[in-house]
Amino acid sequence: MRLFMNPFLTIAISILLFSITHASYPFAGEVLDYEISWGFIPAGNARMSVNKTKNENELEIISRAWNHSWFNALTVNDTVSSTVSADSLLPKVFKQKIHEGAYKRNVITLYDFDAMQAAIKDTAYKGSELRHALDTAIGLNGGERCILSAFYLTRTLKFEPGDTAYFDAISGKKLYKLKVIVHRRETINTALGKKTCLVIEPVILGDGLFKSKGKLSIWLTDDKERLPVLMKSEIIIGSIKASLIGVRNN
């Protein structure tokens, strides 16, 4: 969802370089449900879930986003998944299937940290027209993440207002830096009640996934769960919000 899902799902960060410590990884079985709105208009829904796989010490993160059938301005049906190590959240296999109107994109990335290399296949079509096709491998420095493993890693970091962290990031065949700014604590009303949150902002240094996407702010609950209760992106055509409306564990 290029207009309102990719900004908050594409927090592709990796190795923390500053003195921010990790919490635990209590994600197995978690399901997060979101309502997506464009201004005051309900536009769609999203679900992020984490499941154990048949392999030991491995999790599969799945993110789906879809628009309401009556909201024809943004026809969306996206599925993104990542198989990760349960202890480090490092990605093993990343898959992205995007279907937005006439636009379709399929991405698969295989991470090999022993060989320090990632193999990437990425094709995109608009209707029957091939927009791009990428089949390549890039060298890794170690610890690079996909958009989903990075999103969940962010939730484990024990931020304080005023902290600034820098990460290695990967986007397609590019490596770049991501800066995460922790602005403030803020108490907001949510579907889960009043929550005190840390408001963070990811900023790309150089080319990257957030370039020209507008300012992104994320409200993480300031507790052990670090729930992303609100994600808001300011874009040219207005404000897009993802509001957490439900949490459960399978």
N, C-alpha and C positions, 0 to 999 in steps of 0.2 A: 504494500500500500504506500505508494510513493508520497502521497499527500499527507497522510496522517498516521501511518503505522511505522514506517521505516525510521523516522527521527528518533523514537524512543526505543525501538528494538535494535538499532544499529549503534549500540554503545560498545564498539569493538575494542576492548581494552585488555591489557595483559599485566606485565610485572610491575608491582608497586615499588617505586623508588624512594619513597619517603617513609617516615616512622609511623605509619598507620598500621594497626595490627588487624588480624583476621578474627572473625567470630567463627562459629561452627558452620557446618553445611547441612541444615535440617530440612532439606527440600524434598526428599523422596516422598512421593504420594501427594504433594501439594498441588492444588488446582486454584488458579486465580482467574476470576471472571471480571471483564471490564466492559463498560459502556463507553462508546466513542461518540463524541459530539463535535459538531462544527458550529462554533458560536453557541447559540441556544438550541440548535437543531440536533436531535438524536440521529446519528448517521449509521451506526453499526455496533458490532460487538467484537471482542477478542477474548481468547482464552489461552492461558499459559499453564502447562502442566509438566510435572516431573515424575517419571516412573523408573523403577528398577528394570534392568534388562535381564536376560537369562545368564549373562556373564557376571562374575563376581566383581565388585568394586566398579560398577559401571551404571550410569544413569542416562536416560534419554529425555531431553527437554523438547517439548513440542509447543509451538505457538501457532494459533490460527486466528485469522481476522476475516470478517465478512461484513458486508453492508446490509442494511435493511432493504428488503425487496422494493419498497416504494421509493428508496432514496437513489434515484437513477443517476444523479450527478457523479457518483463514485461507485461504479460496479466493481466490487472487490471480492475475491475469494483466495486468500493467501495461506500457505502452510509453510512453516519453517521448522526444521528439526535439527537437533545436534546430539550426537552420542559423546558423552564426556566421561572422564575419570571421576569417580565419586569423591575421591579425597582432594584432588587438586583442581577439579573442574576444568582441566585442560581438555580441549576438543580432540576427538578422534575422527569423526565424520560429520560434516556439516552439509545439510541439504536445504535448498530453498526453491519453492514452487510458487511463482507469482502469477496470478490471473486477474488482471485489472482491465476490464473492457476488452479491447482488441489486443492489448499488450499481454504477452506471456513470456515468462523467463524461468529458466531452470538452471540451478547452480548446484554443483557438488564439489566439496573440498575435502581432500584426504590429508590429514596431518600426520607426519612422521617425524617425531622429535628425536628419534635415534639417528636418523639420516639428516636431521635439521632441514627438512624440505616439506613443502606442501604442494600437492598436485591439484590443479583447479580445472574444472570444465564448466563453462558458463555460456549459455546461448539465450538470445532474446529475439522475439518476433513481435511485430505489430501487424496483425492480420496474417497474411502469407509472406510478408516481407521480412527477411532476416535483418535485424538491426545490428547485432554483433555476435561473434562467436569466438570464444577464448578457450584454448586447450594448452595449458602450460604448467610449469612448475617454478616455484620461487624458493629461494633460500630463507630459512628462519634463523632468528637469533636465539630462540628458546623462550617459551612462555606466551607466544602469540595466541590470540583467542578469536573465536568466531563471535558473531553478534549475540548469540544466546548465552554461551558460557560466560561471556563478559558481563552481560546483564545480571546474571546471578552472582558472579564474583563481586560486583559492585555492592550487592546487598550484604556481603560479609565484612565489609571494611568499616572499622570503627572510627568514623569521621568526627571531627569537632569543627564548629564554625571558625573560619579563618584558615583552615587547612587547604593546601593546594597540592595535588598529586599529579605526577606525570607517568604515563604508561606507554609501552610499545603497542602498536595497533596494526591490523592488517585489513586492507580493503582491496578485493580483487588481487591484482598482482603487485600492489604497492604496500610498502611498510611505511608507517608514519607515526607521529607522536600525538597523543591525546592528553589534554590538560583537563583535570577535574577540579572545579572550584566549589568549595563548601561555603555557601553564602551566609546562612543563618538558621536558627531554629524558628519554627512557626507552628502555631496550633490552628488546625483547620477542622471543619465539619466534614465527615465522610459518611458513607453508608454503614460503616462499622462504628460510628460514634465519633466523638472528638478525639483527635490524634495529634500529639506533638511530633513534629517532623523535622528532619534536616532537609533543607532545600539545596540541591546540588545542580551544577551546570557543567556538562561536558563541552569542551571547546577544542576544535581541531587546529593543530599547528601545521599549516600547509594544506595540501590537497587531502581530501578524505571524504568520508560518507556524509558528514554533516555540512559540507561546504554548500553554501547557498540554500540551506534548508531552513534558516531562521533560528532564533534562539530557542533552546530546549531547556526546560526546568523539570526536575524530578523531585517529588516529595516522598522521602523514605521515613517510615515511622522510626522514632528515636527509641527503640526498644530492641530486644533480642531477635524479633522476627524481621525487622528491617523491611516491612512490607511497602512496596511502591504503590501508595494509595492514589497518587495523582501524577500524571505526566502531561505537560503542556508545551505545545510548540507554537511559537508566533511565526506565521508565514504571511506571504504577500496578501493572500485572500482572506485573512482573518486568523482566528485562534482555533487550534485543534486540541481537544482534551481527551485523555483516557482516564476514566474514573473507576477505581476498584469498587465493585458492587457485591462481590462474594468471595469467600475463602473457604476451602474445605480440604480435607485430607482423605485420600482413598485408602 
